[in-house]
Amino acid sequence: MKREIPIMITFIVCLFLILDFVIQSEFLSKVAGSINDYTSIVATFAMVLGLGSLFSVHLNRIYRKRMNWVYSIILILGFAVAVFFATLYGVDETYTVKLTQQEYEQREARGEKGLVVEDVYYLLVQNKKMKVSKEVYELSALSAQSKATGKEYKQIRKNKWFDGLIFKGIYDPLQATMFSLLAFFMASAAYRAFRAKSLEATLLLVSAFLVMLGRVPIGAVVGDMLAGMIPFLGLEGSHWFKSIADFIMTVPNAAGQRAIMIGAALGMVAASFRIWFAYETEHLGRD
């Protein structure tokens, strides 16, 4: 039963989701919505388990001082620092601090930046103010005695710790370095792939050469030179390679990409059906 019950749950859940997609029913919509909510909850716990596993692996590596164990210390410290500052200031480039009117006026007198005053709207429910949107406040069915307005004072500050220090100061340069290294790997792979040993490799080489000429300024210069060699045609050569490159990218390249996406979609559908009908059970473990 350790495998049969998860298989039954998978089948029933997938059945409800598929029926909700093809049949309009309020009951199915509610069930599918609840399933999606539970999926988010399970995914959150799965992320927590994944983080626990990550810490366990790297702490064990540090304890046993395995190869490159120093990098495990850097990973754990980086994770802890990022979580700490994200908890304090959030994960956006700016964060908002609420102020009283007196604090707002004091900071305005000092010439501080990022000060904002916003109109806020309330409904009076049992003598308590409930904040609502402007659209709700302006409903014609509401009486004037049930409504109130006010001002909200806040200061928008730049998140210099999380975004400015960690991302722009550390993460972005590391990412740029990785992509710079990938350029060399791509150049090496292109050199091996573009050797014209077959008809397909020759077509790939010629297409890549024409696309590159159409994407760089020297392509316009080469086109003008070629047009100058055959002036009797009266053609403007500066757009030759650009037009050829655009044709290659929008016709054969787009057709190839669509074929790959269609194949990937069919593969995903086939894999989904295999999981649904329990032909694929690797996700349940090997025990």
N, C-alpha and C positions, 0 to 999 in steps of 0.2 A: 504493500500500500504506500510505501515511501515514494514510489515513482508514479503510481496510478493516480493518486489524488492531485498532484501538481499538473498532470496531463489533463485530467478532467477540468480543473480550474482554467487552464489555458484554453481548452476547447470552448468552454461556455463563455468566457470573457471575449474571445475572438468572435464568436457567433453573435453576441450582442452588438459589438462594434460594427460588424459587417451589416447586420440587419438595420442598425440605425443609419448607416450610410445609404442604403437602398430603399428603405421604407420610412415614410413620414409618420411618426407616432410619438405622442407626448411621453408615453411610458418609456419607450426605447431611448428617447432623448435624455430623460432623467437618469436612466440606468447608465448610459454611455458617459454622461457628464460625471456621475459618481465614480465610474471606473477610471476616468482620466484624472480625477482628483486623487484617488487612491494611488494611481501610478506615480503622481508627483511626490506623494508622501513616501512611497517605497523607494523611489529614486533618491530622495534626500537621505534616507537611512543607508542606502547602498553607498552613497558618497561618503558618509561618515565611516562605514566599514572599510571602504577603500583607503581613506586617510589613515585609519588605524593600522591597516595592513602595511601601508607605506612607512609609517613610523616604526612598526615592528621590524620590517626588513632592514631599514637603515640603522636602527639602534643595535640590532644584532651584528650588522657589519662593523659598526664602530666598536662594539664590545670585543669582537674577535679580531679587530684590526686587519680586516681583509684588504685586498688590493683597492687602492683609491678610496680608502675609508674617510679620508679628510673631506672629500667632496660630499659625503653623507652628512657631515657636520654642517657644511655650508648650506645644504638643502634644508635641513631642519631649522637652522637659524633664520634663513631667508623666509621660510614658511611662517615661522612664529612672528617675525617682524612685520611681514605683510598683513597677517591676520590682526595683529595688535593695532596697527595704524588704520586698517580698514574699519575696525570696530569703533575707533575713536572718531574718524572723520568721513567714513563712507568710501565709496569707490568711484565717485565722480570727480571731475576737475575742480568743482567748487562745492562748498557745503554752506548751509544756512544756519545762522545763529539768531534766535528770537530776542528782541530787545523790548524793554519798557519805553514809554515815551520819553522819560527823563534820560535814560541811557542813550536813546537815539539823538536827542538834542545835544547832549554832551559830546558825542562822537561827531556829530555834524559840525559843532563849533570847532573841534580839533581838525576838521577837514579830512576825516577818514573816508575812504572810498568804499563802494559797494553797498551803500545804505539804500534801503528800499522801503517805501510805504505802500501798503496795499489795502484796498477796501475789502472788508469781510462782511458776510451776510449771515444773519442768525434767524432762527424761528424760536419763539418763546413757547416752550412746552412745560406746563406746570411751573411757571416762573423760572425755568432754567433755559439758558441759551444753548441752542444746538446749531453748530456751524453747518451751513448748506451752500450749494453753488448759487450763482446769480440767477440761473434759469429757474431753479426751484423757488427762489425768493420772489421772482416776478410773476409767479402763477396768479392768474386773476381770481382764483377761488380762495386765496388767502386774505384774511382781513388785515387791515393796517395795524390793529392792536397786537397781532401775533408775530409782527416782524420787527427786527431791529438791525441796525448797521453799526459798524465800528471800523477802526483802523488797526492794522497789524504792522508793527515795526520790526524790521529784520536787517541783518547785515550778511551779504553774500561774500564769503571769504574763499580765497584760492586754496585748494587742498595741496599745499606745498609738500607735505610729508609723504602722502601716498602717491599722488600723481606726479608731483614735481620731482621727488627724490627717487622713489622706487621704480616707477615706470619710465619716466623721461630720463632719469639719471642712470639707471642700471638696465632695466629690461629692454628699452628701445635700442640702446647701443649694442647689447648682446644679440638682439634679433637682427639688426643690420649686419653684424659680423657674420652671423650664420648664413644670411642670404648672400653676402659677399663670397663666402666659401662655396656656397652652392653654385655660384656662377662659374667657378673653375671646374666643378664636377660636370656641369652641363656642357661646358666647352669641350671637355674631354670625351663625354659621351657623344656629342655631336660629331667630333672628329672620327670616332669609330663607326658611327652610324652612316655618315655621309660618304664613305668610300664606295665609289660606284662599281660594286661587284656584281650587281644584278639590275634588271630593269626597274624594279621598285626602288632600290637605293638611288638609282640615277634620277628618277622622277622626284624623289624626296630632296636630293641635292639641288636640282634645278629650281624646284619650287621655293626652297629655303633661300637660295641665292636671289631670286626675283623679289621675294617678300622683303628681304633685308635691303635690297636696293630701293624698293618703294617706300621704306620707312626711314631712311637716312637722307640728309641733304645731298650727299654725293650722287644719289640716284638721279636727281634733277639735272645735275651737271653732266653726267654721262648721257642722259637722254638728249640734252641740247647738243652735245657733241655728235651723237648719232644722227640727229635731225639735220645738223649742218653738213653731214656727209652726203645726204640725199635731199638737197634743197628743193628739187623739182616737185616733191610731194606736198610741200607747204604745210608740214605737220609741226605742231608745238611739242617738242620732245621732253620738256620739263615735267609733263604729266604722264608720260608713258608708263614708267615703272610703278608709279603710284596707282594708276588704274589697274595694271596687271596684279599688283599686290592686293588691292581691294577685291578684285574678282576672285583670286585664290582664297582669300579669307572668308568671303561671304557665300561662295558657291561650293567648291569641293570640300573646303575645310568645315563649313557649317553642316554639310551633308554627312561627313564623317562623324562629327560630334553628335549629331542627332541619332545616327545609327548606334553609336556607343551608348548613349543615354537610353535608347529604347531597349537595347540588349541588357543594360544594367537593371532597368525597371522590370523586365521580364524575369531576370534572375532573382530579383528581390521578391517578386510575386511567387515564384516557384519555391524559394526558401521559406516564405511565410506559410505557404500551404503545407510544406513538409513539417514545419513546427506545429502547425494547427492540428494536423492529423497524426501527430506523434511519430512520424517517420524520422524526424531529427530530434534527438533527446540529449545532445551534448550539453545544453544549457542546464540540465538537471544534475550534472556531475557524473562521475564514472563509478560511484559506489553502488 
